[in-house]
Amino acid sequence: MPYKSLLCVDQFILLICLIPAYEDNLYVALADGTPSSASTYKDAKRRLVACIVVFFITLSLEFAAMFTGISVYFDKVLASQVVLHMCGCITTALFMEREWDGETLWGIWTVFRYTSFLPARL
């Protein structure tokens, strides 16, 4: 359990660090010289911000489940959740460091956040 909570805190910190730097990830997918007033820029920004918000919501729910003791009963999926959280932290850090396309964050969320969040809720 301590590993899972530390990895959740790490993901939370990474997302907080992503907030001021997310625009770098937007320009990777857009054509060079796309103005910030263009509709494609606004659409890409809206999708990336939505993913960050969904990421925060699911992390908050995960914290609530940990602190209320609900996740204690799911010890069989705990090891897989720790591995998924660790991989999610690494890929989120790579997302920021290598300035991947903003749509990639949805893939990271689906693979590492949603799949680790879902089994404990079923």
Secondary structure, 3 states (H helix, E strand, C coil): CHHHHHHHHHHHHHHHHHHHHHHHHHHHHCCCCCCCCCHHHHHHHHHHHHHHHHHHHHHHHHHHHHHHCHHHHCHHHHHHHHHHHHHHHHHHHHHHHCCCCCCHHHHHHHHHHHHHHHHHHC
